[in-house]
Amino acid sequence: MARQHLLPANATPFENAVSETLDRFPELAPGPAELHSFKLETVQPSILPWLVVEYGLGTISQYLPDLASTIAYGLRWQRVKGTPQGIAESLTWVGYAFSTLYEAPVRRARWHLYELEIDRFRDNEGDLGTIEAVVRLSDPVRSEFYRAWNGYNVREHDWAYSRWGDGIWGDNSGVFLHDGGVKWSFGRTFDAGRHELTQAELTPLGAWVAPVENGSIAWGPIPWSTAALQWVSDAAASRAQIIATALLTKSCWIGVYREDGTPIGFRKARVYRAVDPLFGGYYEAGGQGYVAASSAGSNIYAEALMEFGESQGDEIHSWSITLGGSPVGAHPAGVQWLPGAGIAGGSIVGGFAIAPAVLGKTSRERFRAILKIV
């Protein structure tokens, strides 16, 4: 590169020589030219640690597989940090996403809290601490990550803004894994759909009535359970009504079992009643909506909901419905959960295998089925 002099035309040879001696631009120019764009081209691995420090990405390097990925993902994340897009970027580092971001209404005292609906049921509870850490790195200055859910979301009752059936007093569903941490609320539903009751299942319960092809059921040893049972002329309807009335007098427990068939425990059904099919009903099983029936019929809906942390660490491989059983030993009145083989007597109705599911502290498991009288 030729030297350029700023001397006037009348400069002496000595002045020209001094100027050329002091001008180092031709020797030094190639270095700055190379430095100008080296970060935009293929970067040498030896300088990656220094770039991570320069860009201030050290806090996120533990969540990404290598330093090159830390720089590639981190620079993109820094541009949107503090926004919902920044939260979405940070969740991709740990293999998750969110489908809904819920911000507390401005009328609330803690209006700065926000919640996320995670894209799926957590893979394992060990992931939750990592999710909390990466999301809180993306917190807006004005907001705080407070709660996350998937599959089970019951909100606090907001006086004059929500219905009684849609909220719980003063709080929302979920549990904390540590003080000052995020609240987690997960839920899974195990839906057996429609289970047709068999003679082998109904006979031990004293509820079997032989089918009648036409006409009406004849007088005989019918298992009447209530004097309020109405007599109808249709044989099939009469039979279903008699059987359902007998079954509804029984207690209903949902049993969950390990791979070897040993019981983990029994949960008292929170819903056990006659129902009628209705599109969009408030109960659902097998993709069909149901509403409470005015009288016993051919459909009985059974549902149980386990509590957070119930039998934590056990793995469910199957579940069933037990009708007519009673707790073993002394228990408080109204007991809802009986660990182990806590039920005596009764009869098992249905047996439903499921993909193995590990019970955890942060999830509630729902089991539901329609018992169909055919």
C-alpha positions, 0 to 999 in steps of 0.5 A, a space after each residue: 500500500 503506497 504511502 500518502 503524504 500530507 506535506 505541501 508541494 514545497 516540502 524539503 527532501 528531509 521533511 519527505 523522508 521524515 514523513 515516510 519514516 513515521 508513516 506505519 500505515 502500510 504495515 499496520 493496515 492489514 491487521 485492522 482490516 482482518 479484525 474488522 470482520 473476523 467475528 462474522 466469518 468462521 470463528 476459530 474455536 480457540 477464541 470462542 471462550 473470549 467471545 462468550 465473555 465479551 458478549 456476556 453469555 456465560 450465564 447461559 452456556 450451561 444450557 447449550 451444547 457448546 460455545 458455538 451454539 451459545 454464541 449463535 443462540 445467545 446473540 439472538 436471545 439478547 435482542 429479544 430478552 425481556 419479551 415473550 419471544 425471549 422466553 420462547 427462545 430460552 425454552 428452546 435451549 431445554 427442549 420445551 415451549 409455551 403455548 399461552 402466556 398469562 399475565 395477572 390482571 392490573 386490578 390485582 395487588 400482584 399484577 406483575 406476575 406472569 404464568 406459562 402454559 407449557 407445551 406438554 406434560 413435563 418429561 420428568 420433574 428434574 426438568 422443572 428447575 432448569 425451566 425455571 432458571 432459563 425463563 427467569 433469565 428472560 424475565 422483563 424487569 417489571 415482571 416475575 415468572 410465578 407459575 406454569 401449568 399443563 393439563 390441570 389449571 384451576 385459578 383463584 376465585 376473583 370476586 365479581 370477575 369469575 364463576 364459583 365453579 371456575 375458581 378456588 378461594 384465594 389461590 391457584 392450583 399447583 405446588 412449590 418445589 422450593 421457597 421462592 420458586 415457581 409454582 407447578 401445576 400438571 395433570 394427566 387424564 387416563 380415559 378408558 372411554 366406554 366399558 361394557 359391564 359383563 355378567 361376570 362383573 355384575 353378578 358378584 355385585 348382586 346387580 345382574 338381570 338377564 336381558 329380555 328381548 322384547 316386552 317388559 321385565 317379568 316380576 321376580 327376584 329383581 335387586 330392588 334398591 329403592 322404592 322410588 324406582 320407576 317401572 317402564 314398559 321398555 324391557 331394555 330400559 327397565 333392565 338398565 334402570 334396575 341394574 344402574 340403581 343397584 350399582 349406584 348404591 355401591 361405593 366406587 374406588 379407582 385402584 392404580 397398580 404397578 407393573 407386577 399388579 400390586 396395588 399402589 393405592 385406591 382413590 375415592 371417586 369424586 364423580 359416580 353418577 348416572 349420566 346422559 350423552 350430550 354434545 359439549 356436556 360437562 363430563 367427558 369420556 371417550 370423546 363424548 360429552 355427558 350431563 347428569 341424568 335425571 334418573 338411572 339409565 344405561 350410562 354411569 360415569 366414574 371419575 377420580 382425581 389424585 392429589 399432588 404428590 400422592 404416592 410420589 415416585 411410584 409408577 402406574 401401569 394399569 388402573 381399574 374400578 372397584 365397586 362396593 369395597 370398604 377401607 381396611 382398618 381404622 381410617 378418618 371419616 371421609 378418607 379419600 386415599 387408601 395406600 396399598 391394598 387398602 380396600 376389602 371386599 367389593 368387585 373389580 369392574 374393568 381393568 385398563 392398561 396404560 403407558 407407564 406413568 410416574 407419579 410426582 409431586 407436581 401432578 394430579 392424575 385423573 381417571 375416568 370411564 363410562 360404565 355401559 349397561 348393555 
